[in-house]
Amino acid sequence: MYIPNNLNILYNTIKEQNMKKIFIPVLISLLFAPIFVGAEIMFAKPSDASIISENKTATITWNNPVDSNFASTILFRSNFPIENYFSYKAVEDYCDKLYEGKNENFTDTDFAENLSYYYILF
């Protein structure tokens, strides 16, 4: 098909605009779909946590969730208070990861004098 030069520019511009109209919504839906799906997944958390501290050790115990999707419990420690509403990402970035696994206890022995320690389980 012959298109004169001055119309060829217009034809290509219209063609590119039509491609963008089709491509952009598909790209956006592919980029954002996993976010919406992942945001709805809720995992059970460990429960009934307790700490016994003696002789420069702290033994943390908990009950793992009874869930077929349970993979592991992760224990973090910090020198600043950790709130239950903190996200995993926030805790992971600012706290020390002490343990990851399926056991229901961990003994912490790596303490510095005159510091307070805070723990959270995921």
C-alpha positions as a Markdown table, in Angstrom:
| # | Residue | x | y | z |
|---|---|---|---|---|
| 1 | Met | 0.0 | 0.0 | 0.0 |
| 2 | Tyr | 1.5 | 3.3 | -1.1 |
| 3 | Ile | 1.2 | 6.2 | 1.4 |
| 4 | Pro | 2.6 | 9.6 | 0.5 |
| 5 | Asn | 5.4 | 10.9 | 2.8 |
| 6 | Asn | 3.4 | 13.6 | 4.5 |
| 7 | Leu | 0.6 | 11.1 | 5.3 |
| 8 | Asn | 3.0 | 8.4 | 6.3 |
| 9 | Ile | 4.0 | 10.4 | 9.3 |
| 10 | Leu | 0.3 | 10.8 | 10.3 |
| 11 | Tyr | -0.4 | 7.1 | 9.6 |
| 12 | Asn | 2.5 | 6.0 | 11.8 |
| 13 | Thr | 1.5 | 8.4 | 14.6 |
| 14 | Ile | -2.1 | 7.1 | 14.5 |
| 15 | Lys | -0.8 | 3.6 | 14.4 |
| 16 | Glu | 1.5 | 4.2 | 17.4 |
| 17 | Gln | -1.3 | 5.9 | 19.4 |
| 18 | Asn | -3.6 | 3.0 | 18.7 |
| 19 | Met | -0.9 | 0.6 | 19.9 |
| 20 | Lys | -0.5 | 2.6 | 23.1 |
| 21 | Lys | -4.2 | 2.5 | 23.8 |
| 22 | Ile | -4.1 | -1.3 | 23.6 |
| 23 | Phe | -0.7 | -2.0 | 25.1 |
| 24 | Ile | -0.9 | 0.3 | 28.2 |
| 25 | Pro | -4.0 | -1.2 | 29.8 |
| 26 | Val | -2.6 | -4.7 | 29.3 |
| 27 | Leu | 0.7 | -3.7 | 30.8 |
| 28 | Ile | -0.9 | -2.0 | 33.8 |
| 29 | Ser | -3.1 | -5.0 | 34.5 |
| 30 | Leu | -0.1 | -7.4 | 34.3 |
| 31 | Leu | 1.9 | -5.2 | 36.6 |
| 32 | Phe | -0.8 | -4.6 | 39.3 |
| 33 | Ala | -2.7 | -7.9 | 39.3 |
| 34 | Pro | -0.1 | -9.7 | 41.5 |
| 35 | Ile | -0.4 | -6.9 | 44.1 |
| 36 | Phe | -4.1 | -7.2 | 44.5 |
| 37 | Val | -3.9 | -11.0 | 44.6 |
| 38 | Gly | -1.1 | -11.0 | 47.2 |
| 39 | Ala | -2.7 | -8.4 | 49.4 |
| 40 | Glu | -5.6 | -10.8 | 50.2 |
| 41 | Ile | -3.5 | -13.7 | 51.5 |
| 42 | Met | -3.4 | -13.9 | 55.3 |
| 43 | Phe | -1.2 | -16.3 | 57.1 |
| 44 | Ala | -1.8 | -17.6 | 60.6 |
| 45 | Lys | 0.7 | -16.3 | 63.2 |
| 46 | Pro | 2.3 | -18.0 | 66.2 |
| 47 | Ser | 0.4 | -17.7 | 69.4 |
| 48 | Asp | 0.8 | -18.0 | 73.2 |
| 49 | Ala | 4.4 | -16.6 | 73.2 |
| 50 | Ser | 6.2 | -16.3 | 76.5 |
| 51 | Ile | 9.8 | -15.4 | 77.7 |
| 52 | Ile | 11.7 | -16.9 | 80.6 |
| 53 | Ser | 14.9 | -14.9 | 81.4 |
| 54 | Glu | 17.6 | -16.2 | 83.7 |
| 55 | Asn | 21.4 | -16.3 | 83.9 |
| 56 | Lys | 21.9 | -14.0 | 80.9 |
| 57 | Thr | 19.7 | -16.1 | 78.6 |
| 58 | Ala | 16.1 | -15.6 | 77.4 |
| 59 | Thr | 14.1 | -18.6 | 76.3 |
| 60 | Ile | 11.2 | -17.6 | 74.0 |
| 61 | Thr | 8.5 | -20.2 | 73.5 |
| 62 | Trp | 5.3 | -20.1 | 71.3 |
| 63 | Asn | 2.8 | -22.3 | 69.6 |
| 64 | Asn | 3.1 | -22.7 | 65.8 |
| 65 | Pro | -0.2 | -22.2 | 63.9 |
| 66 | Val | -2.2 | -25.3 | 62.9 |
| 67 | Asp | -2.4 | -24.5 | 59.2 |
| 68 | Ser | -1.7 | -26.6 | 56.1 |
| 69 | Asn | 0.1 | -23.6 | 54.6 |
| 70 | Phe | 2.5 | -23.1 | 57.6 |
| 71 | Ala | 6.1 | -23.0 | 56.5 |
| 72 | Ser | 8.1 | -21.6 | 59.4 |
| 73 | Thr | 8.1 | -19.2 | 62.3 |
| 74 | Ile | 10.5 | -16.2 | 62.2 |
| 75 | Leu | 11.8 | -14.6 | 65.4 |
| 76 | Phe | 13.2 | -11.0 | 65.4 |
| 77 | Arg | 14.9 | -9.0 | 68.1 |
| 78 | Ser | 15.3 | -5.3 | 68.5 |
| 79 | Asn | 16.6 | -2.7 | 71.0 |
| 80 | Phe | 13.5 | -0.5 | 70.3 |
| 81 | Pro | 9.9 | -1.4 | 71.1 |
| 82 | Ile | 8.2 | -3.4 | 68.3 |
| 83 | Glu | 4.5 | -3.0 | 67.9 |
| 84 | Asn | 2.2 | -5.9 | 66.7 |
| 85 | Tyr | 1.0 | -3.8 | 63.8 |
| 86 | Phe | 4.5 | -3.5 | 62.3 |
| 87 | Ser | 4.7 | -5.1 | 58.9 |
| 88 | Tyr | 7.1 | -8.0 | 58.3 |
| 89 | Lys | 9.1 | -5.8 | 55.9 |
| 90 | Ala | 9.5 | -3.0 | 58.5 |
| 91 | Val | 10.7 | -5.5 | 61.1 |
| 92 | Glu | 13.0 | -7.3 | 58.6 |
| 93 | Asp | 14.7 | -4.1 | 57.7 |
| 94 | Tyr | 15.3 | -2.8 | 61.2 |
| 95 | Cys | 15.6 | -5.8 | 63.5 |
| 96 | Asp | 17.9 | -8.8 | 63.9 |
| 97 | Lys | 16.6 | -12.1 | 62.6 |
| 98 | Leu | 17.4 | -14.7 | 65.3 |
| 99 | Tyr | 15.5 | -17.8 | 64.2 |
| 100 | Glu | 13.6 | -19.3 | 61.3 |
| 101 | Gly | 12.1 | -22.8 | 61.4 |
| 102 | Lys | 9.4 | -25.0 | 62.8 |
| 103 | Asn | 10.6 | -25.4 | 66.4 |
| 104 | Glu | 8.5 | -23.8 | 69.1 |
| 105 | Asn | 11.3 | -22.3 | 71.2 |
| 106 | Phe | 14.5 | -20.4 | 70.9 |
| 107 | Thr | 17.2 | -19.5 | 73.5 |
| 108 | Asp | 18.8 | -16.1 | 73.1 |
| 109 | Thr | 22.2 | -15.8 | 74.7 |
| 110 | Asp | 23.8 | -12.9 | 72.8 |
| 111 | Phe | 23.1 | -10.0 | 75.1 |
| 112 | Ala | 24.9 | -6.7 | 75.7 |
| 113 | Glu | 24.7 | -5.3 | 79.3 |
| 114 | Asn | 22.3 | -2.5 | 80.1 |
| 115 | Leu | 20.2 | -2.9 | 76.9 |
| 116 | Ser | 16.5 | -3.8 | 76.7 |
| 117 | Tyr | 15.5 | -6.3 | 74.1 |
| 118 | Tyr | 12.1 | -6.7 | 72.3 |
| 119 | Tyr | 11.0 | -9.7 | 70.3 |
| 120 | Ile | 8.4 | -10.4 | 67.6 |
| 121 | Leu | 7.3 | -13.6 | 65.8 |
| 122 | Phe | 6.0 | -14.0 | 62.3 |
